[in-house]
Each structure stands twice: as C-alpha cells, then as structure tokens.
Amino acid sequence: MNTKQRILIIGGVAGGASCAARTRRQSESAEIIIFDRGSFVSFANCGLPYYVGDVITDEKKLLVANTELFKHRFNIEVRLEHEVLEIDRDAREISVKDLNSGQVYRERYDALVLAPGASPLRPPLPGIDLPGIFALRTIPDSRRIREWIVERQVKQAVIVGGGFIGLEMAENLVKRGIAVTLLEMLPQVMPPLDPEMVTPVHDRLTAHGVQLRLGDGVTGFEQTSEGTLVVSTKSGEKHPADLVILGIGVRPETKLAKDAGLDIGDRGGIRVNEQMRTNDEHIWAVGDAVEVRDWVTGEWMLIPLAGPANRQGRVAADAICGRDTRFRGVQGTTVCGVFGLIVAATGASEKTLKRVGMAYEKVYLHPGHHVGYYPGAKPIDMKLLFSPQEGRILGAQAVGEEGVEKRMDVIAMALQNRATVFDLEEAELCYAPQFGAAKDPVNLAGMVAVNVLRGDAPIIHWDKLAEDETLLLDVREIGEFEAGHVEGALNIPLTQLRDRVHELPKDQKIAVYCQVGQRAYYATRALRLQGFDAHNLTGGFKTYKAVQ
C-alpha cells in the first residue's frame, strides 16, 4: 500500500486493536485512528471473572495495550471516550462525539473497520434494572461488582445463565466465600456442548456448594425493604440475593451498521465476506458483531470468542492493504475451567449435527491423561463425532482434570485441516510417562472410531439400545456388576468369557459393555471371531450413567 490511506477503526479490544496493529505492520504511510466510547482500548475481558474473584489482583494486568503503547510503538492514534454516532457512506465520513466535551465532529475515511463488539443481554424482565444486578463485559463492570461485594458485604449471589461467564463467576464468587445459586433455563449448563458431556460439570458445581437450578427460567426481580434482591423463576421459586450476575449471552452491536444500510444476517450480525468486507467496498467488520461461517456445517453463526476476533482483525487489515487473504470460518474451539474441572470442545456438537441433518457417527472413551503406572493419572471423558463415510472429524468434546485442552487442541487442528479419524489413529504425539501414553487419548479416539468404520468392532449407543431385541452382556467382574449394572444385563466377566461362550445365543444381537469400553472391545472382537453378532456399547457403564 504505497498511497497514504486514512483508516478509521470503530472499537478496540480484540478485533479492532489487532486490525490496527496489523495494518501498521503492513503500511508505514497509512494514518490509523481507533475510536472507542469506553475508557480502555485493549483489555483482557476473558480475565474479568478472575479479577472479580481476586485471582487477578492487579487491574493493570488486564490491560493488553494502552493509548501510549499504540502511539509510541505503532504510531496509531487512539481516541477513548469518543462515540461514533453515524456513518455517511456517500461522503465516506463518520460523525463522532467526544463524550467528555460533548463536541460532535466528522472524520473522513478511505477504509472503515467496524469492531463494536457485543453487549450483554438484559431481557425486559420486571426489576431487571434494580441496584445490585450486574452484567460483566468491561473493566468498569468488574470494578462495580468488586465494590458492591465489599460495600454490601455480599453473602449470597444468584447467577442467571450457565454459560462460560456464569460458570467462571460461580467459581470466583465461591472462592470469595459467597454462597451461589446458578439458574439456567435449559436442562444443562454450557449449552453448546451435548448434555451427557456436562454431567460431570453439574456434579462438580454441586460438590462445591453451588445450588444448581436447571430448566427454570427467571421471571423477574424484586427489592426487599432491606435493600436485598429476590429472584423469581417460572417454577415459582424465589431466590434471595445480595448480588445478581446476568450471564445469559450477548447481542451483536449493529446499530451503526443498520443505520448505514449495511447488510445484517439472519442471526442478527453484520454480514461480511471471506475478507471481512461488508456490502460496502470501503467498510469492513470484525469481532463479536459479525456473522461468520461454521467450518463444519457451513452455516452462518455468531461466535463471540477472542481468538476468531483477533484473526478477523488480521484478515481485514491484510485485505485493506491489498493482500489476497481469507478468513476460513470458525469451529468454536473453547475451554472452560470449573472448580478444577476442564471442559473443552471443538467443531460441531451432536445437537448441531442433528439440527442441520448431517450424517454422523460418535464414540465415547475414558482414557487416562497419562499412563496409569505413573502417579496422578486422571481420566478424560471424550466424545468424538465423525462422518460415517470417510471418517472426517466433525467435532469433539472432553471433560477432565488434566490434559483435556491439550487433546482438544490437537483434534481442533486436525479438524481445521479436514483430517479423518484415520489421521488421529496415526498421529505421532509427545510421549513420556508423566505427559501421556504411547497410545495417546487422541490416538485412542481415532482407533475406536476406525474400528467402527472398518467393521472390526461395531458399536451400539445407549440411547438406541431399546430399539432392538438385544441381549445385554456385562463383561465386568462380579463385584463390579453387583455394585451397579444395567437392569436385565447378563454378567459374564471377560476373564470367563471363552469358557462360557456356549451360554450366549448366536441368533441374537449382543450388546457388550464394561466400565469404560476397553474390556467390552476385547469381548466384542472375541465373540465376532467366533460368529456372534456382538456390538460394543460405546463408552461403557460410565457413559450409561451420564446419559441417564
């Protein structure tokens, strides 16, 4: 880019700030100005719950970059507490209000980047604007919550919404000695994941004293004569609270774009192409305000995550500077920590695949995060979704205490490259006893899936068990069986199976299960080699308990 262009960016944080810095690295001649109506240009909003919880004690640690850094390192001007009121596309100008002086002025642009982000949802419920009800999106939000906790000596909090913010706030408030009730209108927390995969999360929340109320939406808020709050729900329950946190999602900020006549998609976000350009050739948009393509399903979607926003900012900068660049879409790779439990996912969930009508197969497994003989091995509950034809990876979810995000990152990269379960089977990964196993959980996930596709160990799912006249065979040891089993199951331990194989019918389908699936796999192979129609119940008794 040789000519001096004037590039204006509305909004900072992840998308806008990364776009500005990347643009400067592509051009020394461009004039770059960031406008933000807030007090901070670039901050780590993902760290805000941990600031509220005093895990992060120094607010300055949340600042990724300030106006001085942008000016002196990148020669980028940042105008904080300046709100952009209007875009004049014909004149290629914006109208800006200085929120301190009240002055309104206009600025010309050659290229305009919209990075307005998203705002927390505040549904029009009775009493929702009462004192003590907060959303958490910015550093000032976190300050107000911290001050409220101290000034009001908060002992009891209600969190509305079981997504990432809700779960992280639950943990951090409990760490501050505050009793927490978490309300979620859906029957599970972490709605993007499949319900059976968050059963351990429900258990962990309850174990740490969180009062979990699922399938019960909020109907309103009241203030008592003492100044505290009462949260009412559809079930008729009333929950007292000194503090309420709203964590029910965000809505893309699109008013500027709408008023300027830019295209808005069906999901409510700004519609952009692969170069993050809007329907105006001089305007780009990035971050939480835009709709993007799902890498697996091809659907338009909203995904307010920092990683995609940063990448979009880079793509927009490159496109503005004349590079042939593309944003290839999102796959929703996420991770969340909940009282020592790690929950991670990438790609499509089973719920999504069902909704869009994509064919899929799934397997469950529960490997240790490293070899069992080395002290401290922790199980990882894994679910892998893949196409039943070529085995292309469609999605994965995992829950555990150690090594979860490492495995999900590997699968995320494989999914991004349209790899298959055969690739997971062959993946060469780091191994030492304290880090993994010669057959890493990622390898095992691929091996289990490949055994299905090759027909070596056909599987059956617990939710499909009742559809067939199937003999249910439990191959765990007698003590395990007696401690808990599926009603109607026949118990023949794997160690006795070859001697007692005559007790099984060859004219009936046999569904084999053990605790986590490994012994059932061995039994399935042995039975199939002897002519039995045996199928492995994927995930074993542990998955059975999760899906009930």
Disulfide bonds with the S-S distance in Angstrom:
none
